Amino acid sequence: MIKIIIERRIMPGLEEEYEEAAREAMRYSLGARGFIGGETLVERGHSDRRLVIVKWRNLDAWNAWYTSEERARAMQLILPLLTEDETIRIYEPAY
C-alpha cells in the first residue's frame, strides 16, 4: 500500500466551489482500480489550504489513476480554483 499526499492552495473566496469539485474528484476515484480510501484536511487557521491523503494498493494503481481521463476531467474542475500547482508526494511503508 502507498499513500499519496497532495497539497493545494485555493483562491480566497472559492473554498466552497473547491469543496464541490473535490467531492466530484473523490467520486471519480472511488471506482478506480486499486483505490483504497482518502481524506481531505483543512489547515487550522488557513481555510485556503488543503491536504489530501489517499491510499492506493500500489504505485501502478496510482499511476493509472494519475494519467486517467477521469482524473483529467476532475482536475479541470479543480485547477482553476488553485493559486498554484498542487504538490504531490508519494509515501510507502518504511519496512
N, CA, C and O atoms as a CHARMM CRD file, in Angstrom:
* protein
*
  380
    1    1 MET  N      0.84000  -1.18100   0.00000 PROA 1      0.00000
    2    1 MET  CA     0.00000   0.00000   0.00000 PROA 1      0.00000
    3    1 MET  C      0.88600   1.24500   0.00000 PROA 1      0.00000
    4    1 MET  O      1.94400   1.26800   0.62900 PROA 1      0.00000
    5    2 ILE  N      0.44300   2.26600  -0.70600 PROA 2      0.00000
    6    2 ILE  CA     1.12900   3.55000  -0.70100 PROA 2      0.00000
    7    2 ILE  C      0.14000   4.63900  -0.30800 PROA 2      0.00000
    8    2 ILE  O     -1.07300   4.47400  -0.43600 PROA 2      0.00000
    9    3 LYS  N      0.67900   5.75300   0.17000 PROA 3      0.00000
   10    3 LYS  CA    -0.14100   6.92400   0.46100 PROA 3      0.00000
   11    3 LYS  C      0.36600   8.07300  -0.38500 PROA 3      0.00000
   12    3 LYS  O      1.57000   8.28600  -0.53000 PROA 3      0.00000
   13    4 ILE  N     -0.57700   8.80100  -0.93300 PROA 4      0.00000
   14    4 ILE  CA    -0.28200   9.97000  -1.74800 PROA 4      0.00000
   15    4 ILE  C     -0.72500  11.18900  -0.94900 PROA 4      0.00000
   16    4 ILE  O     -1.86900  11.26700  -0.50100 PROA 4      0.00000
   17    5 ILE  N      0.18800  12.13700  -0.77500 PROA 5      0.00000
   18    5 ILE  CA    -0.10900  13.37900  -0.06400 PROA 5      0.00000
   19    5 ILE  C     -0.13900  14.49700  -1.10000 PROA 5      0.00000
   20    5 ILE  O      0.84800  14.75500  -1.78900 PROA 5      0.00000
   21    6 ILE  N     -1.28900  15.15400  -1.19500 PROA 6      0.00000
   22    6 ILE  CA    -1.46800  16.23600  -2.16000 PROA 6      0.00000
   23    6 ILE  C     -1.76200  17.51400  -1.38800 PROA 6      0.00000
   24    6 ILE  O     -2.69500  17.56600  -0.58700 PROA 6      0.00000
   25    7 GLU  N     -0.96000  18.54200  -1.63400 PROA 7      0.00000
   26    7 GLU  CA    -1.18200  19.84500  -1.00200 PROA 7      0.00000
   27    7 GLU  C     -1.71800  20.81100  -2.04200 PROA 7      0.00000
   28    7 GLU  O     -1.20100  20.90400  -3.15500 PROA 7      0.00000
   29    8 ARG  N     -2.77600  21.53500  -1.65400 PROA 8      0.00000
   30    8 ARG  CA    -3.38800  22.50100  -2.56700 PROA 8      0.00000
   31    8 ARG  C     -3.66500  23.80300  -1.83200 PROA 8      0.00000
   32    8 ARG  O     -3.99500  23.80800  -0.64600 PROA 8      0.00000
   33    9 ARG  N     -3.52200  24.91700  -2.56600 PROA 9      0.00000
   34    9 ARG  CA    -3.89200  26.23200  -2.05000 PROA 9      0.00000
   35    9 ARG  C     -4.99300  26.78300  -2.94500 PROA 9      0.00000
   36    9 ARG  O     -4.85900  26.84500  -4.16700 PROA 9      0.00000
   37   10 ILE  N     -6.07600  27.17700  -2.30600 PROA 10     0.00000
   38   10 ILE  CA    -7.27800  27.60700  -3.01700 PROA 10     0.00000
   39   10 ILE  C     -7.35000  29.13100  -3.05700 PROA 10     0.00000
   40   10 ILE  O     -6.95900  29.80300  -2.10200 PROA 10     0.00000
   41   11 MET  N     -7.84300  29.66100  -4.14900 PROA 11     0.00000
   42   11 MET  CA    -8.04200  31.10500  -4.24500 PROA 11     0.00000
   43   11 MET  C     -9.02400  31.54400  -3.15900 PROA 11     0.00000
   44   11 MET  O    -10.05400  30.90000  -2.95700 PROA 11     0.00000
   45   12 PRO  N     -8.71000  32.63500  -2.46000 PROA 12     0.00000
   46   12 PRO  CA    -9.60400  33.12200  -1.41000 PROA 12     0.00000
   47   12 PRO  C    -11.01800  33.34500  -1.94400 PROA 12     0.00000
   48   12 PRO  O    -11.21300  33.90600  -3.02200 PROA 12     0.00000
   49   13 GLY  N    -11.98400  32.89700  -1.17200 PROA 13     0.00000
   50   13 GLY  CA   -13.38300  33.05500  -1.54400 PROA 13     0.00000
   51   13 GLY  C    -13.94300  31.92600  -2.39000 PROA 13     0.00000
   52   13 GLY  O    -15.14700  31.87800  -2.63800 PROA 13     0.00000
   53   14 LEU  N    -13.08200  31.01100  -2.83900 PROA 14     0.00000
   54   14 LEU  CA   -13.55300  29.91500  -3.68600 PROA 14     0.00000
   55   14 LEU  C    -13.52100  28.56800  -2.96200 PROA 14     0.00000
   56   14 LEU  O    -13.55500  27.51500  -3.59800 PROA 14     0.00000
   57   15 GLU  N    -13.45600  28.60700  -1.64200 PROA 15     0.00000
   58   15 GLU  CA   -13.37400  27.37300  -0.86200 PROA 15     0.00000
   59   15 GLU  C    -14.58900  26.47000  -1.07300 PROA 15     0.00000
   60   15 GLU  O    -14.44000  25.25300  -1.18400 PROA 15     0.00000
   61   16 GLU  N    -15.77100  27.04600  -1.13000 PROA 16     0.00000
   62   16 GLU  CA   -16.98700  26.24300  -1.32100 PROA 16     0.00000
   63   16 GLU  C    -16.99600  25.57800  -2.69500 PROA 16     0.00000
   64   16 GLU  O    -17.35500  24.40700  -2.81600 PROA 16     0.00000
   65   17 GLU  N    -16.60600  26.31100  -3.71700 PROA 17     0.00000
   66   17 GLU  CA   -16.52300  25.74400  -5.06400 PROA 17     0.00000
   67   17 GLU  C    -15.48300  24.63200  -5.11400 PROA 17     0.00000
   68   17 GLU  O    -15.68300  23.60600  -5.76500 PROA 17     0.00000
   69   18 TYR  N    -14.36100  24.85300  -4.41000 PROA 18     0.00000
   70   18 TYR  CA   -13.33000  23.82000  -4.36400 PROA 18     0.00000
   71   18 TYR  C    -13.86700  22.55000  -3.71300 PROA 18     0.00000
   72   18 TYR  O    -13.64300  21.45300  -4.22400 PROA 18     0.00000
   73   19 GLU  N    -14.56900  22.68500  -2.60000 PROA 19     0.00000
   74   19 GLU  CA   -15.09300  21.51500  -1.89600 PROA 19     0.00000
   75   19 GLU  C    -16.00800  20.70200  -2.81300 PROA 19     0.00000
   76   19 GLU  O    -15.95800  19.47200  -2.82200 PROA 19     0.00000
   77   20 GLU  N    -16.82800  21.38800  -3.57000 PROA 20     0.00000
   78   20 GLU  CA   -17.72200  20.70000  -4.50400 PROA 20     0.00000
   79   20 GLU  C    -16.91200  19.95900  -5.58100 PROA 20     0.00000
   80   20 GLU  O    -17.20100  18.80300  -5.89200 PROA 20     0.00000
   81   21 ALA  N    -15.91500  20.61800  -6.13600 PROA 21     0.00000
   82   21 ALA  CA   -15.07500  19.99700  -7.16100 PROA 21     0.00000
   83   21 ALA  C    -14.28100  18.83200  -6.58500 PROA 21     0.00000
   84   21 ALA  O    -14.11800  17.80700  -7.24700 PROA 21     0.00000
   85   22 ALA  N    -13.78800  18.97800  -5.36200 PROA 22     0.00000
   86   22 ALA  CA   -13.00900  17.91200  -4.72100 PROA 22     0.00000
   87   22 ALA  C    -13.88400  16.69300  -4.44100 PROA 22     0.00000
   88   22 ALA  O    -13.43200  15.55800  -4.58900 PROA 22     0.00000
   89   23 ARG  N    -15.12200  16.91900  -4.04200 PROA 23     0.00000
   90   23 ARG  CA   -16.04500  15.79000  -3.82200 PROA 23     0.00000
   91   23 ARG  C    -16.29200  15.04600  -5.13200 PROA 23     0.00000
   92   23 ARG  O    -16.35100  13.81700  -5.15800 PROA 23     0.00000
   93   24 GLU  N    -16.43200  15.79300  -6.20100 PROA 24     0.00000
   94   24 GLU  CA   -16.62600  15.17200  -7.51300 PROA 24     0.00000
   95   24 GLU  C    -15.39400  14.34300  -7.89100 PROA 24     0.00000
   96   24 GLU  O    -15.52900  13.23200  -8.40400 PROA 24     0.00000
   97   25 ALA  N    -14.21100  14.87200  -7.64300 PROA 25     0.00000
   98   25 ALA  CA   -12.97700  14.13800  -7.93400 PROA 25     0.00000
   99   25 ALA  C    -12.91300  12.85900  -7.11100 PROA 25     0.00000
  100   25 ALA  O    -12.48800  11.81900  -7.61600 PROA 25     0.00000
  101   26 MET  N    -13.33200  12.92300  -5.84900 PROA 26     0.00000
  102   26 MET  CA   -13.31700  11.73400  -4.99600 PROA 26     0.00000
  103   26 MET  C    -14.29900  10.69500  -5.52800 PROA 26     0.00000
  104   26 MET  O    -14.02200   9.49700  -5.47600 PROA 26     0.00000
  105   27 ARG  N    -15.43700  11.14300  -6.03600 PROA 27     0.00000
  106   27 ARG  CA   -16.40700  10.20000  -6.62900 PROA 27     0.00000
  107   27 ARG  C    -15.79300   9.47200  -7.82900 PROA 27     0.00000
  108   27 ARG  O    -16.00300   8.27100  -8.00200 PROA 27     0.00000
  109   28 TYR  N    -15.04500  10.19100  -8.64600 PROA 28     0.00000
  110   28 TYR  CA   -14.36900   9.56000  -9.77700 PROA 28     0.00000
  111   28 TYR  C    -13.38900   8.49600  -9.28600 PROA 28     0.00000
  112   28 TYR  O    -13.33600   7.39700  -9.83900 PROA 28     0.00000
  113   29 SER  N    -12.61900   8.81700  -8.25800 PROA 29     0.00000
  114   29 SER  CA   -11.57500   7.89600  -7.79400 PROA 29     0.00000
  115   29 SER  C    -12.14800   6.65700  -7.11400 PROA 29     0.00000
  116   29 SER  O    -11.48400   5.62100  -7.07800 PROA 29     0.00000
  117   30 LEU  N    -13.35800   6.73600  -6.57600 PROA 30     0.00000
  118   30 LEU  CA   -13.95500   5.58600  -5.88700 PROA 30     0.00000
  119   30 LEU  C    -14.03800   4.35500  -6.77600 PROA 30     0.00000
  120   30 LEU  O    -13.92500   3.23000  -6.29000 PROA 30     0.00000
  121   31 GLY  N    -14.23100   4.55600  -8.05100 PROA 31     0.00000
  122   31 GLY  CA   -14.33500   3.42700  -8.96400 PROA 31     0.00000
  123   31 GLY  C    -13.01000   2.99600  -9.57300 PROA 31     0.00000
  124   31 GLY  O    -12.96100   2.04300 -10.35100 PROA 31     0.00000
  125   32 ALA  N    -11.94300   3.69000  -9.22600 PROA 32     0.00000
  126   32 ALA  CA   -10.64000   3.38100  -9.82400 PROA 32     0.00000
  127   32 ALA  C    -10.05000   2.11800  -9.20200 PROA 32     0.00000
  128   32 ALA  O    -10.11600   1.91300  -7.99000 PROA 32     0.00000
  129   33 ARG  N     -9.48700   1.29900 -10.04000 PROA 33     0.00000
  130   33 ARG  CA    -8.87000   0.05800  -9.58900 PROA 33     0.00000
  131   33 ARG  C     -7.68200   0.36800  -8.67200 PROA 33     0.00000
  132   33 ARG  O     -6.80000   1.14700  -9.03500 PROA 33     0.00000
  133   34 GLY  N     -7.66400  -0.23900  -7.49400 PROA 34     0.00000
  134   34 GLY  CA    -6.56800  -0.05700  -6.56000 PROA 34     0.00000
  135   34 GLY  C     -6.75400   1.06100  -5.56200 PROA 34     0.00000
  136   34 GLY  O     -5.92900   1.23100  -4.66400 PROA 34     0.00000
  137   35 PHE  N     -7.83400   1.83900  -5.70000 PROA 35     0.00000
  138   35 PHE  CA    -8.11000   2.91200  -4.74000 PROA 35     0.00000
  139   35 PHE  C     -8.61500   2.30000  -3.44400 PROA 35     0.00000
  140   35 PHE  O     -9.52800   1.47500  -3.46100 PROA 35     0.00000
  141   36 ILE  N     -8.03300   2.69600  -2.32500 PROA 36     0.00000
  142   36 ILE  CA    -8.42800   2.15300  -1.02300 PROA 36     0.00000
  143   36 ILE  C     -9.26600   3.15700  -0.24400 PROA 36     0.00000
  144   36 ILE  O    -10.28500   2.78400   0.33700 PROA 36     0.00000
  145   37 GLY  N     -8.86300   4.40500  -0.22000 PROA 37     0.00000
  146   37 GLY  CA    -9.62000   5.40600   0.52900 PROA 37     0.00000
  147   37 GLY  C     -8.86400   6.71700   0.58800 PROA 37     0.00000
  148   37 GLY  O     -7.72600   6.81800   0.12900 PROA 37     0.00000
  149   38 GLY  N     -9.51200   7.71700   1.15900 PROA 38     0.00000
  150   38 GLY  CA    -8.86400   9.01100   1.24900 PROA 38     0.00000
  151   38 GLY  C     -9.58500   9.95600   2.17400 PROA 38     0.00000
  152   38 GLY  O    -10.71400   9.70600   2.59700 PROA 38     0.00000
  153   39 GLU  N     -8.91000  11.05100   2.48100 PROA 39     0.00000
  154   39 GLU  CA    -9.49400  12.09900   3.30900 PROA 39     0.00000
  155   39 GLU  C     -8.89300  13.43200   2.91500 PROA 39     0.00000
  156   39 GLU  O     -7.79600  13.50100   2.36100 PROA 39     0.00000
  157   40 THR  N     -9.63500  14.49200   3.21200 PROA 40     0.00000
  158   40 THR  CA    -9.17300  15.84600   2.96100 PROA 40     0.00000
  159   40 THR  C     -9.17300  16.60200   4.27000 PROA 40     0.00000
  160   40 THR  O    -10.13300  16.53800   5.03800 PROA 40     0.00000
  161   41 LEU  N     -8.09100  17.32000   4.51900 PROA 41     0.00000
  162   41 LEU  CA    -7.95300  18.10500   5.74100 PROA 41     0.00000
  163   41 LEU  C     -7.77000  19.57300   5.37800 PROA 41     0.00000
  164   41 LEU  O     -7.19100  19.90200   4.34300 PROA 41     0.00000
  165   42 VAL  N     -8.27500  20.45600   6.25100 PROA 42     0.00000
  166   42 VAL  CA    -8.09400  21.90100   6.11400 PROA 42     0.00000
  167   42 VAL  C     -7.08200  22.32100   7.17400 PROA 42     0.00000
  168   42 VAL  O     -7.20600  21.95400   8.34200 PROA 42     0.00000
  169   43 GLU  N     -6.08000  23.09300   6.75900 PROA 43     0.00000
  170   43 GLU  CA    -5.09000  23.55000   7.73400 PROA 43     0.00000
  171   43 GLU  C     -5.74600  24.51000   8.71300 PROA 43     0.00000
  172   43 GLU  O     -6.40500  25.47100   8.31500 PROA 43     0.00000
  173   44 ARG  N     -5.56000  24.24500   9.96500 PROA 44     0.00000
  174   44 ARG  CA    -6.15200  25.07900  11.01500 PROA 44     0.00000
  175   44 ARG  C     -5.68300  26.52900  10.85600 PROA 44     0.00000
  176   44 ARG  O     -4.48500  26.80500  10.79200 PROA 44     0.00000
  177   45 GLY  N     -6.64600  27.44100  10.79400 PROA 45     0.00000
  178   45 GLY  CA    -6.33600  28.85500  10.66100 PROA 45     0.00000
  179   45 GLY  C     -6.05300  29.30900   9.24000 PROA 45     0.00000
  180   45 GLY  O     -5.77500  30.48600   9.01100 PROA 45     0.00000
  181   46 HSD  N     -6.12000  28.38500   8.27500 PROA 46     0.00000
  182   46 HSD  CA    -5.84200  28.72500   6.87200 PROA 46     0.00000
  183   46 HSD  C     -6.86600  28.00300   5.99200 PROA 46     0.00000
  184   46 HSD  O     -6.59000  26.91800   5.48000 PROA 46     0.00000
  185   47 SER  N     -8.02700  28.59300   5.81800 PROA 47     0.00000
  186   47 SER  CA    -9.10400  27.92700   5.08600 PROA 47     0.00000
  187   47 SER  C     -8.78600  27.73400   3.60400 PROA 47     0.00000
  188   47 SER  O     -9.51800  27.03700   2.90000 PROA 47     0.00000
  189   48 ASP  N     -7.70700  28.34100   3.12900 PROA 48     0.00000
  190   48 ASP  CA    -7.33700  28.19600   1.71800 PROA 48     0.00000
  191   48 ASP  C     -6.38000  27.03200   1.48100 PROA 48     0.00000
  192   48 ASP  O     -6.00300  26.78200   0.33600 PROA 48     0.00000
  193   49 ARG  N     -5.98300  26.32300   2.51200 PROA 49     0.00000
  194   49 ARG  CA    -5.00500  25.23800   2.36800 PROA 49     0.00000
  195   49 ARG  C     -5.64800  23.88100   2.62200 PROA 49     0.00000
  196   49 ARG  O     -6.32900  23.67900   3.62700 PROA 49     0.00000
  197   50 ARG  N     -5.42100  22.96000   1.69900 PROA 50     0.00000
  198   50 ARG  CA    -5.97300  21.60700   1.82500 PROA 50     0.00000
  199   50 ARG  C     -4.85600  20.58900   1.71400 PROA 50     0.00000
  200   50 ARG  O     -3.89300  20.76300   0.96700 PROA 50     0.00000
  201   51 LEU  N     -5.01400  19.52600   2.47700 PROA 51     0.00000
  202   51 LEU  CA    -4.12900  18.37100   2.40900 PROA 51     0.00000
  203   51 LEU  C     -5.00800  17.17600   2.09800 PROA 51     0.00000
  204   51 LEU  O     -5.91500  16.84600   2.86300 PROA 51     0.00000
  205   52 VAL  N     -4.74000  16.53200   0.98000 PROA 52     0.00000
  206   52 VAL  CA    -5.49800  15.35600   0.56600 PROA 52     0.00000
  207   52 VAL  C     -4.58800  14.14900   0.76300 PROA 52     0.00000
  208   52 VAL  O     -3.46400  14.11500   0.26200 PROA 52     0.00000
  209   53 ILE  N     -5.08800  13.16500   1.49600 PROA 53     0.00000
  210   53 ILE  CA    -4.32900  11.93700   1.74600 PROA 53     0.00000
  211   53 ILE  C     -5.13200  10.78800   1.15800 PROA 53     0.00000
  212   53 ILE  O     -6.25300  10.52100   1.59000 PROA 53     0.00000
  213   54 VAL  N     -4.55700  10.11200   0.17400 PROA 54     0.00000
  214   54 VAL  CA    -5.24400   8.98500  -0.45400 PROA 54     0.00000
  215   54 VAL  C     -4.37500   7.73800  -0.37600 PROA 54     0.00000
  216   54 VAL  O     -3.14900   7.80200  -0.46200 PROA 54     0.00000
  217   55 LYS  N     -5.04200   6.60900  -0.21200 PROA 55     0.00000
  218   55 LYS  CA    -4.34700   5.32100  -0.15300 PROA 55     0.00000
  219   55 LYS  C     -4.64000   4.54100  -1.42400 PROA 55     0.00000
  220   55 LYS  O     -5.77900   4.46200  -1.88400 PROA 55     0.00000
  221   56 TRP  N     -3.57600   3.96600  -1.97800 PROA 56     0.00000
  222   56 TRP  CA    -3.68800   3.14700  -3.18000 PROA 56     0.00000
  223   56 TRP  C     -3.01400   1.81500  -2.92600 PROA 56     0.00000
  224   56 TRP  O     -2.07300   1.72800  -2.13700 PROA 56     0.00000
  225   57 ARG  N     -3.48600   0.79500  -3.58400 PROA 57     0.00000
  226   57 ARG  CA    -2.93000  -0.54400  -3.41800 PROA 57     0.00000
  227   57 ARG  C     -1.43700  -0.58000  -3.74000 PROA 57     0.00000
  228   57 ARG  O     -0.65400  -1.21200  -3.03100 PROA 57     0.00000
  229   58 ASN  N     -1.05000   0.11300  -4.82800 PROA 58     0.00000
  230   58 ASN  CA     0.36700   0.14000  -5.21500 PROA 58     0.00000
  231   58 ASN  C      0.59800   1.31900  -6.15900 PROA 58     0.00000
  232   58 ASN  O     -0.33500   2.02300  -6.54700 PROA 58     0.00000
  233   59 LEU  N      1.86500   1.51300  -6.51600 PROA 59     0.00000
  234   59 LEU  CA     2.23500   2.63500  -7.36900 PROA 59     0.00000
  235   59 LEU  C      1.63000   2.51400  -8.76800 PROA 59     0.00000
  236   59 LEU  O      1.26600   3.52300  -9.37100 PROA 59     0.00000
  237   60 ASP  N      1.52000   1.30200  -9.28300 PROA 60     0.00000
  238   60 ASP  CA     0.90800   1.11900 -10.60300 PROA 60     0.00000
  239   60 ASP  C     -0.53500   1.61000 -10.61500 PROA 60     0.00000
  240   60 ASP  O     -0.97100   2.24900 -11.57200 PROA 60     0.00000
  241   61 ALA  N     -1.27300   1.31100  -9.54900 PROA 61     0.00000
  242   61 ALA  CA    -2.67300   1.75500  -9.45500 PROA 61     0.00000
  243   61 ALA  C     -2.74400   3.27800  -9.41800 PROA 61     0.00000
  244   61 ALA  O     -3.58000   3.88300 -10.08900 PROA 61     0.00000
  245   62 TRP  N     -1.86000   3.89500  -8.63000 PROA 62     0.00000
  246   62 TRP  CA    -1.84400   5.36400  -8.57200 PROA 62     0.00000
  247   62 TRP  C     -1.50100   5.95800  -9.93800 PROA 62     0.00000
  248   62 TRP  O     -2.16900   6.88100 -10.40300 PROA 62     0.00000
  249   63 ASN  N     -0.46800   5.43000 -10.57400 PROA 63     0.00000
  250   63 ASN  CA    -0.06300   5.95800 -11.87300 PROA 63     0.00000
  251   63 ASN  C     -1.16800   5.82100 -12.91300 PROA 63     0.00000
  252   63 ASN  O     -1.35100   6.70700 -13.74700 PROA 63     0.00000
  253   64 ALA  N     -1.90600   4.71400 -12.86600 PROA 64     0.00000
  254   64 ALA  CA    -3.03100   4.53400 -13.78700 PROA 64     0.00000
  255   64 ALA  C     -4.08700   5.60800 -13.54100 PROA 64     0.00000
  256   64 ALA  O     -4.63300   6.17400 -14.48900 PROA 64     0.00000
  257   65 TRP  N     -4.37200   5.88500 -12.28200 PROA 65     0.00000
  258   65 TRP  CA    -5.34400   6.92600 -11.93500 PROA 65     0.00000
  259   65 TRP  C     -4.81200   8.30900 -12.32000 PROA 65     0.00000
  260   65 TRP  O     -5.53300   9.12100 -12.90100 PROA 65     0.00000
  261   66 TYR  N     -3.56200   8.56200 -11.99400 PROA 66     0.00000
  262   66 TYR  CA    -2.96600   9.88100 -12.22700 PROA 66     0.00000
  263   66 TYR  C     -2.99800  10.25700 -13.70900 PROA 66     0.00000
  264   66 TYR  O     -3.15300  11.43100 -14.04500 PROA 66     0.00000
  265   67 THR  N     -2.85500   9.28500 -14.58400 PROA 67     0.00000
  266   67 THR  CA    -2.83600   9.55800 -16.02900 PROA 67     0.00000
  267   67 THR  C     -4.17800   9.28400 -16.70900 PROA 67     0.00000
  268   67 THR  O     -4.27800   9.34700 -17.93400 PROA 67     0.00000
  269   68 SER  N     -5.20600   8.98100 -15.91800 PROA 68     0.00000
  270   68 SER  CA    -6.50100   8.61100 -16.48500 PROA 68     0.00000
  271   68 SER  C     -7.29400   9.82200 -16.97600 PROA 68     0.00000
  272   68 SER  O     -7.06900  10.95400 -16.54600 PROA 68     0.00000
  273   69 GLU  N     -8.22400   9.55000 -17.88500 PROA 69     0.00000
  274   69 GLU  CA    -9.13800  10.58600 -18.36400 PROA 69     0.00000
  275   69 GLU  C    -10.04600  11.07200 -17.24300 PROA 69     0.00000
  276   69 GLU  O    -10.41000  12.24700 -17.19700 PROA 69     0.00000
  277   70 GLU  N    -10.41400  10.15800 -16.33200 PROA 70     0.00000
  278   70 GLU  CA   -11.29300  10.52900 -15.22300 PROA 70     0.00000
  279   70 GLU  C    -10.63200  11.58400 -14.33400 PROA 70     0.00000
  280   70 GLU  O    -11.26400  12.57000 -13.95500 PROA 70     0.00000
  281   71 ARG  N     -9.35900  11.36900 -14.00800 PROA 71     0.00000
  282   71 ARG  CA    -8.65900  12.36000 -13.18000 PROA 71     0.00000
  283   71 ARG  C     -8.49400  13.66600 -13.95000 PROA 71     0.00000
  284   71 ARG  O     -8.63600  14.74500 -13.37400 PROA 71     0.00000
  285   72 ALA  N     -8.19900  13.58000 -15.22900 PROA 72     0.00000
  286   72 ALA  CA    -8.05700  14.79500 -16.04300 PROA 72     0.00000
  287   72 ALA  C     -9.34900  15.60200 -16.01500 PROA 72     0.00000
  288   72 ALA  O     -9.31100  16.82700 -15.90400 PROA 72     0.00000
  289   73 ARG  N    -10.49300  14.92500 -16.11600 PROA 73     0.00000
  290   73 ARG  CA   -11.78800  15.61800 -16.05100 PROA 73     0.00000
  291   73 ARG  C    -11.99600  16.26200 -14.68800 PROA 73     0.00000
  292   73 ARG  O    -12.44700  17.40400 -14.59500 PROA 73     0.00000
  293   74 ALA  N    -11.66800  15.52800 -13.63200 PROA 74     0.00000
  294   74 ALA  CA   -11.82300  16.06500 -12.27500 PROA 74     0.00000
  295   74 ALA  C    -10.91600  17.27100 -12.06900 PROA 74     0.00000
  296   74 ALA  O    -11.32100  18.25600 -11.45100 PROA 74     0.00000
  297   75 MET  N     -9.71300  17.20000 -12.57400 PROA 75     0.00000
  298   75 MET  CA    -8.76200  18.30000 -12.39400 PROA 75     0.00000
  299   75 MET  C     -9.15600  19.53800 -13.18400 PROA 75     0.00000
  300   75 MET  O     -8.76200  20.64800 -12.82500 PROA 75     0.00000
  301   76 GLN  N     -9.92700  19.36700 -14.25600 PROA 76     0.00000
  302   76 GLN  CA   -10.42200  20.53100 -14.99400 PROA 76     0.00000
  303   76 GLN  C    -11.32300  21.38300 -14.11000 PROA 76     0.00000
  304   76 GLN  O    -11.42500  22.59300 -14.30900 PROA 76     0.00000
  305   77 LEU  N    -11.97500  20.75900 -13.13900 PROA 77     0.00000
  306   77 LEU  CA   -12.82200  21.49400 -12.20400 PROA 77     0.00000
  307   77 LEU  C    -12.00900  22.12100 -11.07400 PROA 77     0.00000
  308   77 LEU  O    -12.35400  23.19000 -10.57000 PROA 77     0.00000
  309   78 ILE  N    -10.92900  21.45000 -10.68400 PROA 78     0.00000
  310   78 ILE  CA   -10.14200  21.87800  -9.52200 PROA 78     0.00000
  311   78 ILE  C     -9.08600  22.92700  -9.88000 PROA 78     0.00000
  312   78 ILE  O     -8.95400  23.93000  -9.17900 PROA 78     0.00000
  313   79 LEU  N     -8.34900  22.71200 -10.94300 PROA 79     0.00000
  314   79 LEU  CA    -7.20800  23.57600 -11.26800 PROA 79     0.00000
  315   79 LEU  C     -7.54200  25.06700 -11.33000 PROA 79     0.00000
  316   79 LEU  O     -6.75500  25.86800 -10.82600 PROA 79     0.00000
  317   80 PRO  N     -8.66500  25.48000 -11.92100 PROA 80     0.00000
  318   80 PRO  CA    -8.95700  26.91700 -11.97600 PROA 80     0.00000
  319   80 PRO  C     -9.17400  27.55400 -10.59800 PROA 80     0.00000
  320   80 PRO  O     -9.16600  28.77800 -10.46800 PROA 80     0.00000
  321   81 LEU  N     -9.36700  26.72600  -9.58000 PROA 81     0.00000
  322   81 LEU  CA    -9.63700  27.23400  -8.23800 PROA 81     0.00000
  323   81 LEU  C     -8.37300  27.35900  -7.38500 PROA 81     0.00000
  324   81 LEU  O     -8.43600  27.84100  -6.25400 PROA 81     0.00000
  325   82 LEU  N     -7.23700  26.93100  -7.91600 PROA 82     0.00000
  326   82 LEU  CA    -5.99200  26.91700  -7.15200 PROA 82     0.00000
  327   82 LEU  C     -5.14300  28.14600  -7.45500 PROA 82     0.00000
  328   82 LEU  O     -5.18300  28.69100  -8.55800 PROA 82     0.00000
  329   83 THR  N     -4.36900  28.57400  -6.45000 PROA 83     0.00000
  330   83 THR  CA    -3.47200  29.71200  -6.63500 PROA 83     0.00000
  331   83 THR  C     -2.11400  29.28200  -7.18100 PROA 83     0.00000
  332   83 THR  O     -1.35300  30.11500  -7.67500 PROA 83     0.00000
  333   84 GLU  N     -1.80600  27.99300  -7.09700 PROA 84     0.00000
  334   84 GLU  CA    -0.52300  27.46400  -7.57600 PROA 84     0.00000
  335   84 GLU  C     -0.69900  25.98800  -7.88300 PROA 84     0.00000
  336   84 GLU  O     -1.72100  25.39300  -7.53900 PROA 84     0.00000
  337   85 ASP  N      0.29000  25.40300  -8.52500 PROA 85     0.00000
  338   85 ASP  CA     0.23200  23.96900  -8.82400 PROA 85     0.00000
  339   85 ASP  C      0.17100  23.15900  -7.53900 PROA 85     0.00000
  340   85 ASP  O      0.78800  23.51900  -6.53700 PROA 85     0.00000
  341   86 GLU  N     -0.57000  22.07000  -7.57600 PROA 86     0.00000
  342   86 GLU  CA    -0.61100  21.18700  -6.42300 PROA 86     0.00000
  343   86 GLU  C      0.74100  20.49600  -6.25000 PROA 86     0.00000
  344   86 GLU  O      1.48100  20.30500  -7.21500 PROA 86     0.00000
  345   87 THR  N      1.04900  20.12500  -5.01000 PROA 87     0.00000
  346   87 THR  CA     2.26400  19.38300  -4.70000 PROA 87     0.00000
  347   87 THR  C      1.85900  17.95700  -4.37300 PROA 87     0.00000
  348   87 THR  O      0.96300  17.73900  -3.55700 PROA 87     0.00000
  349   88 ILE  N      2.50400  16.98600  -4.99700 PROA 88     0.00000
  350   88 ILE  CA     2.17600  15.57800  -4.77800 PROA 88     0.00000
  351   88 ILE  C      3.41900  14.86600  -4.27400 PROA 88     0.00000
  352   88 ILE  O      4.49600  14.97100  -4.86000 PROA 88     0.00000
  353   89 ARG  N      3.24800  14.13200  -3.16500 PROA 89     0.00000
  354   89 ARG  CA     4.33200  13.30600  -2.62100 PROA 89     0.00000
  355   89 ARG  C      3.81000  11.88800  -2.45000 PROA 89     0.00000
  356   89 ARG  O      2.65300  11.67900  -2.08600 PROA 89     0.00000
  357   90 ILE  N      4.66900  10.92400  -2.71400 PROA 90     0.00000
  358   90 ILE  CA     4.29400   9.52000  -2.62100 PROA 90     0.00000
  359   90 ILE  C      5.06700   8.89000  -1.47000 PROA 90     0.00000
  360   90 ILE  O      6.29100   8.99500  -1.39500 PROA 90     0.00000
  361   91 TYR  N      4.32800   8.22800  -0.56600 PROA 91     0.00000
  362   91 TYR  CA     4.93200   7.57300   0.59300 PROA 91     0.00000
  363   91 TYR  C      4.60600   6.09400   0.57000 PROA 91     0.00000
  364   91 TYR  O      3.53100   5.67900   0.13700 PROA 91     0.00000
  365   92 GLU  N      5.56600   5.30400   1.04900 PROA 92     0.00000
  366   92 GLU  CA     5.38400   3.85500   1.15200 PROA 92     0.00000
  367   92 GLU  C      5.88900   3.40900   2.51500 PROA 92     0.00000
  368   92 GLU  O      6.64700   4.13600   3.15600 PROA 92     0.00000
  369   93 PRO  N      5.48500   2.23200   2.96900 PROA 93     0.00000
  370   93 PRO  CA     5.92900   1.73900   4.26800 PROA 93     0.00000
  371   93 PRO  C      7.46200   1.70100   4.33300 PROA 93     0.00000
  372   93 PRO  O      8.12700   1.39800   3.34200 PROA 93     0.00000
  373   94 ALA  N      7.99900   2.00700   5.48900 PROA 94     0.00000
  374   94 ALA  CA     9.44800   2.07400   5.67600 PROA 94     0.00000
  375   94 ALA  C     10.08300   0.70300   5.83900 PROA 94     0.00000
  376   94 ALA  O     11.30200   0.58000   5.71900 PROA 94     0.00000
  377   95 TYR  N      9.30700  -0.31800   6.10500 PROA 95     0.00000
  378   95 TYR  CA     9.88800  -1.64400   6.34700 PROA 95     0.00000
  379   95 TYR  C      9.94700  -2.47700   5.10700 PROA 95     0.00000
  380   95 TYR  O     10.41100  -3.61600   5.15100 PROA 95     0.00000
